[in-house]
Amino acid sequence: MSFFANKTAIVSGAASGLGKVMCEEFARRGGIAIVTGLTQEEVQGTADAIVQAGGKAIALQMDIRKRENIQAAIDTVVAQYGKLDYFFNIAGVAYIGEFDGAEDGMVENIMQTNAVGPVFGSLYAYKQMKKQGSGHIINVSSMAGIVPTPGIAVYAATKHAVVGLSTSLRYEADKFGVKVSVVCMGLVKSEMLVRAKIQGMSAATFEGLSGFAPWETIRAVNYILRGAENNDAYIVMPFYVRIFWWIQRFSPRLFAYLASASMKNIRAVAKK
């Protein structure tokens, strides 16, 4: 029997990309996927397709920026299935470019979606999981959450916040049977980068500047689920992210050189 059989999982940002594939794979492994997005219409098709393929899923409208949406989704799941086993905070938005090029409204949206949303998602999920004595919160951060990443300063700020939240709550929650993990990943094929506001270049160009090919989404999902099974505190991928993390910790001067070179390349391409 699969590790995730008959387990319930709320997945934020499941209308597309990583969140959508997470729901599909979680259900394929026997779990019950709660597919959530900004509107019911965005996620209903994914839930219907999972059910038609023989899996278990329901679609719920949940804007991670709205606390009442989060609580309503959790209440619905508990009322229908009796428990909440997993809460995946995946929803995210990004801006790529010079920090002073970020508009106020865009900054507000990034902060609310990437930082405030996961805080309240984790808070309300934790309250339910603490009450039932079990559960696992998995927050998706980024490589930008564990190392300085010039060119995406606002995004990096939110992802550092998610790492701080997750690693701190992990030790607070352990006594009550609740697990907390944080995902720190590099580039993954996802609509988030395509939808991102990018200053002076295309999404493909930005991907090329990294020097690494983005992971297939299903590969990332399988890696995350393996980390969940192992109750890893940090789920770090691909391996180059771990290398940069080590460099930043053990050779700050070398990392400073690499970060400065990265920003120089971004500026050179954006000016063309």
KOLDO-919062 format. One record per residue (C-alpha): residue number from 0; residue in three letters; x, y, z. Coordinates in steps of 0.2 Angstrom, whole numbers. Layout:
<atom num="NUM" residu="ALA" px="X" py="Y" pz="Z"/>
...
END
This chain:
<atom num="0" residu="MET" px="0" py="0" pz="0"/>
<atom num="1" residu="SER" px="6" py="17" pz="-4"/>
<atom num="2" residu="PHE" px="13" py="28" pz="10"/>
<atom num="3" residu="PHE" px="0" py="41" pz="5"/>
<atom num="4" residu="ALA" px="-15" py="30" pz="3"/>
<atom num="5" residu="ASN" px="-31" py="38" pz="10"/>
<atom num="6" residu="LYS" px="-22" py="53" pz="16"/>
<atom num="7" residu="THR" px="-29" py="70" pz="13"/>
<atom num="8" residu="ALA" px="-19" py="84" pz="6"/>
<atom num="9" residu="ILE" px="-24" py="103" pz="3"/>
<atom num="10" residu="VAL" px="-13" py="110" pz="-11"/>
<atom num="11" residu="SER" px="-12" py="128" pz="-14"/>
<atom num="12" residu="GLY" px="-8" py="135" pz="-32"/>
<atom num="13" residu="ALA" px="-15" py="119" pz="-40"/>
<atom num="14" residu="ALA" px="-22" py="127" pz="-55"/>
<atom num="15" residu="SER" px="-6" py="124" pz="-65"/>
<atom num="16" residu="GLY" px="12" py="119" pz="-64"/>
<atom num="17" residu="LEU" px="19" py="111" pz="-48"/>
<atom num="18" residu="GLY" px="3" py="112" pz="-38"/>
<atom num="19" residu="LYS" px="-7" py="104" pz="-52"/>
<atom num="20" residu="VAL" px="6" py="90" pz="-55"/>
<atom num="21" residu="MET" px="7" py="87" pz="-36"/>
<atom num="22" residu="CYS" px="-12" py="84" pz="-35"/>
<atom num="23" residu="GLU" px="-11" py="72" pz="-49"/>
<atom num="24" residu="GLU" px="3" py="62" pz="-42"/>
<atom num="25" residu="PHE" px="-3" py="62" pz="-24"/>
<atom num="26" residu="ALA" px="-20" py="55" pz="-30"/>
<atom num="27" residu="ARG" px="-11" py="42" pz="-41"/>
<atom num="28" residu="ARG" px="-2" py="36" pz="-25"/>
<atom num="29" residu="GLY" px="-19" py="33" pz="-17"/>
<atom num="30" residu="GLY" px="-21" py="50" pz="-8"/>
<atom num="31" residu="ILE" px="-36" py="62" pz="-8"/>
<atom num="32" residu="ALA" px="-30" py="78" pz="-17"/>
<atom num="33" residu="ILE" px="-39" py="94" pz="-13"/>
<atom num="34" residu="VAL" px="-36" py="105" pz="-28"/>
<atom num="35" residu="THR" px="-37" py="123" pz="-24"/>
<atom num="36" residu="GLY" px="-35" py="139" pz="-34"/>
<atom num="37" residu="LEU" px="-41" py="157" pz="-35"/>
<atom num="38" residu="THR" px="-57" py="151" pz="-43"/>
<atom num="39" residu="GLN" px="-67" py="135" pz="-43"/>
<atom num="40" residu="GLU" px="-67" py="135" pz="-62"/>
<atom num="41" residu="GLU" px="-48" py="135" pz="-62"/>
<atom num="42" residu="VAL" px="-46" py="119" pz="-53"/>
<atom num="43" residu="GLN" px="-62" py="109" pz="-56"/>
<atom num="44" residu="GLY" px="-56" py="102" pz="-72"/>
<atom num="45" residu="THR" px="-40" py="95" pz="-64"/>
<atom num="46" residu="ALA" px="-51" py="87" pz="-50"/>
<atom num="47" residu="ASP" px="-63" py="80" pz="-63"/>
<atom num="48" residu="ALA" px="-48" py="72" pz="-73"/>
<atom num="49" residu="ILE" px="-41" py="64" pz="-57"/>
<atom num="50" residu="VAL" px="-58" py="56" pz="-53"/>
<atom num="51" residu="GLN" px="-60" py="50" pz="-71"/>
<atom num="52" residu="ALA" px="-43" py="42" pz="-70"/>
<atom num="53" residu="GLY" px="-48" py="32" pz="-55"/>
<atom num="54" residu="GLY" px="-41" py="44" pz="-41"/>
<atom num="55" residu="LYS" px="-49" py="54" pz="-27"/>
<atom num="56" residu="ALA" px="-50" py="73" pz="-28"/>
<atom num="57" residu="ILE" px="-61" py="88" pz="-25"/>
<atom num="58" residu="ALA" px="-59" py="105" pz="-31"/>
<atom num="59" residu="LEU" px="-61" py="120" pz="-19"/>
<atom num="60" residu="GLN" px="-59" py="139" pz="-21"/>
<atom num="61" residu="MET" px="-45" py="145" pz="-10"/>
<atom num="62" residu="ASP" px="-36" py="161" pz="-12"/>
<atom num="63" residu="ILE" px="-20" py="159" pz="-1"/>
<atom num="64" residu="ARG" px="-20" py="178" pz="2"/>
<atom num="65" residu="LYS" px="-37" py="177" pz="11"/>
<atom num="66" residu="ARG" px="-38" py="169" pz="28"/>
<atom num="67" residu="GLU" px="-56" py="165" pz="27"/>
<atom num="68" residu="ASN" px="-53" py="155" pz="11"/>
<atom num="69" residu="ILE" px="-40" py="145" pz="20"/>
<atom num="70" residu="GLN" px="-50" py="141" pz="35"/>
<atom num="71" residu="ALA" px="-65" py="137" pz="25"/>
<atom num="72" residu="ALA" px="-55" py="124" pz="14"/>
<atom num="73" residu="ILE" px="-48" py="116" pz="30"/>
<atom num="74" residu="ASP" px="-66" py="115" pz="38"/>
<atom num="75" residu="THR" px="-73" py="107" pz="22"/>
<atom num="76" residu="VAL" px="-59" py="94" pz="21"/>
<atom num="77" residu="VAL" px="-61" py="89" pz="40"/>
<atom num="78" residu="ALA" px="-80" py="89" pz="38"/>
<atom num="79" residu="GLN" px="-79" py="77" pz="23"/>
<atom num="80" residu="TYR" px="-65" py="66" pz="27"/>
<atom num="81" residu="GLY" px="-62" py="68" pz="46"/>
<atom num="82" residu="LYS" px="-44" py="74" pz="46"/>
<atom num="83" residu="LEU" px="-31" py="85" pz="37"/>
<atom num="84" residu="ASP" px="-15" py="75" pz="34"/>
<atom num="85" residu="TYR" px="-5" py="87" pz="22"/>
<atom num="86" residu="PHE" px="-5" py="105" pz="18"/>
<atom num="87" residu="PHE" px="6" py="110" pz="3"/>
<atom num="88" residu="ASN" px="9" py="128" pz="2"/>
<atom num="89" residu="ILE" px="14" py="129" pz="-17"/>
<atom num="90" residu="ALA" px="6" py="145" pz="-24"/>
<atom num="91" residu="GLY" px="19" py="158" pz="-29"/>
<atom num="92" residu="VAL" px="22" py="173" pz="-40"/>
<atom num="93" residu="ALA" px="38" py="182" pz="-45"/>
<atom num="94" residu="TYR" px="46" py="198" pz="-51"/>
<atom num="95" residu="ILE" px="63" py="197" pz="-59"/>
<atom num="96" residu="GLY" px="73" py="213" pz="-62"/>
<atom num="97" residu="GLU" px="81" py="228" pz="-53"/>
<atom num="98" residu="PHE" px="74" py="230" pz="-35"/>
<atom num="99" residu="ASP" px="69" py="248" pz="-39"/>
<atom num="100" residu="GLY" px="59" py="243" pz="-54"/>
<atom num="101" residu="ALA" px="46" py="234" pz="-43"/>
<atom num="102" residu="GLU" px="29" py="243" pz="-43"/>
<atom num="103" residu="ASP" px="20" py="244" pz="-26"/>
<atom num="104" residu="GLY" px="5" py="234" pz="-31"/>
<atom num="105" residu="MET" px="17" py="220" pz="-38"/>
<atom num="106" residu="VAL" px="27" py="220" pz="-22"/>
<atom num="107" residu="GLU" px="11" py="219" pz="-11"/>
<atom num="108" residu="ASN" px="5" py="204" pz="-21"/>
<atom num="109" residu="ILE" px="21" py="195" pz="-20"/>
<atom num="110" residu="MET" px="22" py="197" pz="-1"/>
<atom num="111" residu="GLN" px="4" py="192" pz="2"/>
<atom num="112" residu="THR" px="5" py="177" pz="-10"/>
<atom num="113" residu="ASN" px="22" py="170" pz="-6"/>
<atom num="114" residu="ALA" px="25" py="175" pz="13"/>
<atom num="115" residu="VAL" px="9" py="180" pz="22"/>
<atom num="116" residu="GLY" px="-1" py="166" pz="13"/>
<atom num="117" residu="PRO" px="10" py="152" pz="19"/>
<atom num="118" residu="VAL" px="11" py="159" pz="36"/>
<atom num="119" residu="PHE" px="-8" py="159" pz="38"/>
<atom num="120" residu="GLY" px="-9" py="142" pz="28"/>
<atom num="121" residu="SER" px="3" py="135" pz="40"/>
<atom num="122" residu="LEU" px="-6" py="143" pz="55"/>
<atom num="123" residu="TYR" px="-23" py="136" pz="52"/>
<atom num="124" residu="ALA" px="-17" py="119" pz="46"/>
<atom num="125" residu="TYR" px="-6" py="118" pz="62"/>
<atom num="126" residu="LYS" px="-21" py="122" pz="73"/>
<atom num="127" residu="GLN" px="-31" py="107" pz="65"/>
<atom num="128" residu="MET" px="-16" py="95" pz="65"/>
<atom num="129" residu="LYS" px="-12" py="99" pz="83"/>
<atom num="130" residu="LYS" px="-30" py="96" pz="88"/>
<atom num="131" residu="GLN" px="-29" py="79" pz="79"/>
<atom num="132" residu="GLY" px="-12" py="74" pz="84"/>
<atom num="133" residu="SER" px="-4" py="72" pz="67"/>
<atom num="134" residu="GLY" px="-1" py="80" pz="50"/>
<atom num="135" residu="HIS" px="13" py="87" pz="39"/>
<atom num="136" residu="ILE" px="15" py="105" pz="33"/>
<atom num="137" residu="ILE" px="26" py="106" pz="17"/>
<atom num="138" residu="ASN" px="30" py="124" pz="12"/>
<atom num="139" residu="VAL" px="38" py="127" pz="-5"/>
<atom num="140" residu="SER" px="52" py="140" pz="-4"/>
<atom num="141" residu="SER" px="67" py="141" pz="-16"/>
<atom num="142" residu="MET" px="85" py="142" pz="-18"/>
<atom num="143" residu="ALA" px="82" py="160" pz="-16"/>
<atom num="144" residu="GLY" px="76" py="156" pz="2"/>
<atom num="145" residu="ILE" px="93" py="149" pz="8"/>
<atom num="146" residu="VAL" px="106" py="159" pz="-2"/>
<atom num="147" residu="PRO" px="106" py="177" pz="-8"/>
<atom num="148" residu="THR" px="99" py="178" pz="-26"/>
<atom num="149" residu="PRO" px="102" py="195" pz="-34"/>
<atom num="150" residu="GLY" px="89" py="201" pz="-47"/>
<atom num="151" residu="ILE" px="74" py="193" pz="-37"/>
<atom num="152" residu="ALA" px="76" py="203" pz="-21"/>
<atom num="153" residu="VAL" px="57" py="204" pz="-17"/>
<atom num="154" residu="TYR" px="54" py="186" pz="-21"/>
<atom num="155" residu="ALA" px="70" py="181" pz="-11"/>
<atom num="156" residu="ALA" px="63" py="190" pz="4"/>
<atom num="157" residu="THR" px="47" py="180" pz="4"/>
<atom num="158" residu="LYS" px="56" py="164" pz="2"/>
<atom num="159" residu="HIS" px="68" py="167" pz="16"/>
<atom num="160" residu="ALA" px="53" py="171" pz="27"/>
<atom num="161" residu="VAL" px="45" py="154" pz="22"/>
<atom num="162" residu="VAL" px="62" py="145" pz="27"/>
<atom num="163" residu="GLY" px="62" py="154" pz="44"/>
<atom num="164" residu="LEU" px="44" py="150" pz="47"/>
<atom num="165" residu="SER" px="46" py="131" pz="42"/>
<atom num="166" residu="THR" px="62" py="127" pz="51"/>
<atom num="167" residu="SER" px="56" py="136" pz="67"/>
<atom num="168" residu="LEU" px="39" py="129" pz="68"/>
<atom num="169" residu="ARG" px="46" py="111" pz="65"/>
<atom num="170" residu="TYR" px="53" py="111" pz="82"/>
<atom num="171" residu="GLU" px="38" py="119" pz="90"/>
<atom num="172" residu="ALA" px="26" py="107" pz="82"/>
<atom num="173" residu="ASP" px="36" py="91" pz="85"/>
<atom num="174" residu="LYS" px="29" py="88" pz="102"/>
<atom num="175" residu="PHE" px="11" py="87" pz="95"/>
<atom num="176" residu="GLY" px="14" py="75" pz="81"/>
<atom num="177" residu="VAL" px="15" py="88" pz="68"/>
<atom num="178" residu="LYS" px="29" py="88" pz="55"/>
<atom num="179" residu="VAL" px="35" py="103" pz="45"/>
<atom num="180" residu="SER" px="46" py="103" pz="30"/>
<atom num="181" residu="VAL" px="52" py="116" pz="18"/>
<atom num="182" residu="VAL" px="56" py="114" pz="-1"/>
<atom num="183" residu="CYS" px="71" py="124" pz="-7"/>
<atom num="184" residu="MET" px="72" py="121" pz="-26"/>
<atom num="185" residu="GLY" px="80" py="128" pz="-41"/>
<atom num="186" residu="LEU" px="72" py="130" pz="-58"/>
<atom num="187" residu="VAL" px="57" py="119" pz="-62"/>
<atom num="188" residu="LYS" px="47" py="119" pz="-77"/>
<atom num="189" residu="SER" px="31" py="129" pz="-71"/>
<atom num="190" residu="GLU" px="20" py="142" pz="-77"/>
<atom num="191" residu="MET" px="25" py="153" pz="-63"/>
<atom num="192" residu="LEU" px="41" py="159" pz="-72"/>
<atom num="193" residu="VAL" px="31" py="162" pz="-88"/>
<atom num="194" residu="ARG" px="18" py="173" pz="-79"/>
<atom num="195" residu="ALA" px="32" py="182" pz="-69"/>
<atom num="196" residu="LYS" px="35" py="200" pz="-72"/>
<atom num="197" residu="ILE" px="53" py="200" pz="-80"/>
<atom num="198" residu="GLN" px="62" py="216" pz="-83"/>
<atom num="199" residu="GLY" px="71" py="217" pz="-100"/>
<atom num="200" residu="MET" px="71" py="199" pz="-105"/>
<atom num="201" residu="SER" px="61" py="184" pz="-108"/>
<atom num="202" residu="ALA" px="58" py="169" pz="-96"/>
<atom num="203" residu="ALA" px="68" py="158" pz="-108"/>
<atom num="204" residu="THR" px="83" py="170" pz="-107"/>
<atom num="205" residu="PHE" px="82" py="171" pz="-88"/>
<atom num="206" residu="GLU" px="82" py="152" pz="-88"/>
<atom num="207" residu="GLY" px="97" py="152" pz="-99"/>
<atom num="208" residu="LEU" px="107" py="163" pz="-88"/>
<atom num="209" residu="SER" px="106" py="151" pz="-74"/>
<atom num="210" residu="GLY" px="117" py="138" pz="-84"/>
<atom num="211" residu="PHE" px="106" py="124" pz="-78"/>
<atom num="212" residu="ALA" px="91" py="116" pz="-87"/>
<atom num="213" residu="PRO" px="75" py="117" pz="-77"/>
<atom num="214" residu="TRP" px="69" py="100" pz="-69"/>
<atom num="215" residu="GLU" px="53" py="92" pz="-76"/>
<atom num="216" residu="THR" px="39" py="96" pz="-65"/>
<atom num="217" residu="ILE" px="35" py="77" pz="-61"/>
<atom num="218" residu="ARG" px="53" py="74" pz="-56"/>
<atom num="219" residu="ALA" px="52" py="89" pz="-43"/>
<atom num="220" residu="VAL" px="35" py="82" pz="-37"/>
<atom num="221" residu="ASN" px="42" py="65" pz="-34"/>
<atom num="222" residu="TYR" px="57" py="72" pz="-25"/>
<atom num="223" residu="ILE" px="46" py="82" pz="-14"/>
<atom num="224" residu="LEU" px="35" py="67" pz="-10"/>
<atom num="225" residu="ARG" px="50" py="57" pz="-6"/>
<atom num="226" residu="GLY" px="56" py="70" pz="6"/>
<atom num="227" residu="ALA" px="39" py="70" pz="14"/>
<atom num="228" residu="GLU" px="40" py="51" pz="17"/>
<atom num="229" residu="ASN" px="57" py="54" pz="25"/>
<atom num="230" residu="ASN" px="51" py="69" pz="35"/>
<atom num="231" residu="ASP" px="66" py="79" pz="29"/>
<atom num="232" residu="ALA" px="67" py="96" pz="37"/>
<atom num="233" residu="TYR" px="75" py="103" pz="21"/>
<atom num="234" residu="ILE" px="70" py="96" pz="4"/>
<atom num="235" residu="VAL" px="84" py="103" pz="-7"/>
<atom num="236" residu="MET" px="85" py="100" pz="-26"/>
<atom num="237" residu="PRO" px="93" py="99" pz="-38"/>
<atom num="238" residu="PHE" px="110" py="95" pz="-32"/>
<atom num="239" residu="TYR" px="117" py="112" pz="-38"/>
<atom num="240" residu="VAL" px="106" py="121" pz="-26"/>
<atom num="241" residu="ARG" px="115" py="111" pz="-12"/>
<atom num="242" residu="ILE" px="132" py="116" pz="-19"/>
<atom num="243" residu="PHE" px="128" py="134" pz="-19"/>
<atom num="244" residu="TRP" px="121" py="133" pz="-1"/>
<atom num="245" residu="TRP" px="137" py="125" pz="4"/>
<atom num="246" residu="ILE" px="148" py="138" pz="-4"/>
<atom num="247" residu="GLN" px="138" py="152" pz="4"/>
<atom num="248" residu="ARG" px="140" py="144" pz="21"/>
<atom num="249" residu="PHE" px="158" py="139" pz="20"/>
<atom num="250" residu="SER" px="166" py="151" pz="7"/>
<atom num="251" residu="PRO" px="157" py="168" pz="8"/>
<atom num="252" residu="ARG" px="170" py="177" pz="-2"/>
<atom num="253" residu="LEU" px="168" py="164" pz="-17"/>
<atom num="254" residu="PHE" px="149" py="166" pz="-16"/>
<atom num="255" residu="ALA" px="150" py="185" pz="-16"/>
<atom num="256" residu="TYR" px="160" py="184" pz="-32"/>
<atom num="257" residu="LEU" px="147" py="172" pz="-40"/>
<atom num="258" residu="ALA" px="132" py="182" pz="-35"/>
<atom num="259" residu="SER" px="140" py="198" pz="-41"/>
<atom num="260" residu="ALA" px="144" py="190" pz="-58"/>
<atom num="261" residu="SER" px="126" py="184" pz="-59"/>
<atom num="262" residu="MET" px="119" py="201" pz="-57"/>
<atom num="263" residu="LYS" px="132" py="208" pz="-69"/>
<atom num="264" residu="ASN" px="125" py="195" pz="-82"/>
<atom num="265" residu="ILE" px="107" py="199" pz="-79"/>
<atom num="266" residu="ARG" px="110" py="218" pz="-81"/>
<atom num="267" residu="ALA" px="120" py="215" pz="-97"/>
<atom num="268" residu="VAL" px="106" py="205" pz="-105"/>
<atom num="269" residu="ALA" px="93" py="217" pz="-99"/>
<atom num="270" residu="LYS" px="101" py="231" pz="-108"/>
<atom num="271" residu="LYS" px="101" py="223" pz="-125"/>
END
